[in-house]
Amino acid sequence: MELQSRISAICTICIGLLLGFVLAEYLPWNILWWYLLVGLFACLVLLWKNTIGRICLVCLVSFIIGILYWQHRYKVWNIDPPVKEQMTITGWVSAPVQDREKDSRTIITTTSMVKDGFTLKMKSSRLVAYIPHNSGLKYGDEIKFDTKLELLPKFAGFDGEKYWRTKNVQSQIHLKNWNIIGHNKGNPITRLIYKLRNQINTKVLATLPATEGNLLLGLLFGNQGQLPKNITDNFRTLGISHLTAVSGYNLTIISLWPIALAGFIPKRWSVFMAAMLVLIFVIFTAAPSSIVRAAIMAWVVLLGKFMGRKPHSIVLILCTATLMSSLNPFIVKDDAGFILSFLAFFGLVEIGPLIYNKAKGIIQIVIETLGAQLAALPYLLGAFGQLTLIGPLSNAIILPTIPAIMIGGLLIVILSMIPVNGIERILWIAYYPLHSFLFLIEKAAKIPYASMPWPKGGLFPWYLGVVVLGWWIYKKSKFKGQKSKM
């Protein structure tokens, strides 16, 4: 009972903090502060002896702390850099260069800003830089350039400030000229990983056709900028655009595949293979925050399978979400990868078994993938504004092939790096599953009424509430039914 009380207290604190992060931007706190303080005093005086009262008090205190912390981080992020004014900036490339349809994009961390001969006294800021293709820039390069800072863009359906503040970016620039004044900035391990990735990119694109090669690189490293528009449109129609983005959703699905082998090899070996696969994926993606949080949850679930115990999924989700958002509270509401990774985990662990809990092998992967899809569907509707009518079913059939393609593609890519003449031809083995996957996507996207428009907006919390409430009601009714039989 004492353990249950501690778990309840931890969940209450996490819920209060997360609610504070989500609502801090919307409510008029200059008016509501007095009501919150009165409510806090009332809970303290009148309800402290009551269990529910103590829970409300702890939640309210956590809620206020969450608001204060969000406001503090917003002030730190919103440094209000001088825009549309000519200045000389020195900084270093702190993210890999991503190719897009018309240009490339990276992030530059500034070390100095000089305007009219005076160095601006401001903290280091991060800028998203749009540069020409084949610029030659790479992670760790130190550059110096003259430019004018620009405000982050806002247009229909996209708020640049909300998107880029999840990555601690304050403004944007368009660069055509710069001087490289140094190298080897940043983390040496990260530099090594990005160097290896650049070598892989070059070899894959030099060997495979452009579409299949870019699809493989998108699945492995999350860059869909070079995929043809008709392919990205097909992905959007089927609701699988997230496949070529570095997200915890991909890692969650990938971790399922070795578990399907549990019927053919010892269970412990299948769990070990899944854990190693997660680790390899984390390394190759250079450990972005979205992958790290998903990896933590995946390892905990795998540890539970290894020990024969099911983890407390809600507790795990709340604790991991709170720890990760404490570094950047903006991700709770505005980071699609953050939200999708937790939804996919919840659907995999809780909704999948509700559909059919006796499945094994490949059928188990299909069922659990369908559960992850159903849990993520509400957010995908509100975020991308498109209802995919055949999405959950087609994805449940298509997505289980993705881990096999990624694992096989990764192994083939690694083998192709062996310094032997002609070894790169082994990449053609990956061509056929990639081409078949694109063929299936094209046929599925052409099904009449495969998708329809859906209103975008901030309805995600209500959708999520329906999913969690439905799950909770089902579990409670099932528990009461078992209790009545006893």
Secondary structure, 3 states (H helix, E strand, C coil): CHHHHHHHHHHHHHHHHHHHHHHCCCCCHHHHHHHHHHHHHHHHHHCCCCHHHHHHHHHHHHHHHHHHHHHHHHHHHCCCCCCCCEEEEEEEECCCCEECCCCEEEEEEEEEEEECCEECCCCCCEEEEEECCCCCCCCCCEEEEEEECECCCEECCEEHHHHHHCCCCCEEEECCCCEEEECCCCCHHHHHHHHHHHHHHHHHHHHCCHHHHHHHHHHHHCCCCCCCHHHHHHHHHHCCHHHHCCCHHHHHHHCCHHHHHHHCCCHHHHHHHHHHHHHHHHHHCCCCHHHHHHHHHHHHHHHHHHHCCCCCHHHHHHHHHHHHHCCCCCHHHHCHHHHHHHHHHHHHHHHHHHHCCCCCHHHHHHHHHHHHHHHHHHHHHHHHCEEECCHHHHHHHHCCHHHHHHHHHHHHHHHHCCCCCCHHHHHHHHHHHHHHHHHHHHHHHCCCCCEEECCCCCCHHHHHHHHHHHHHHHHHHHHHHHHHHC
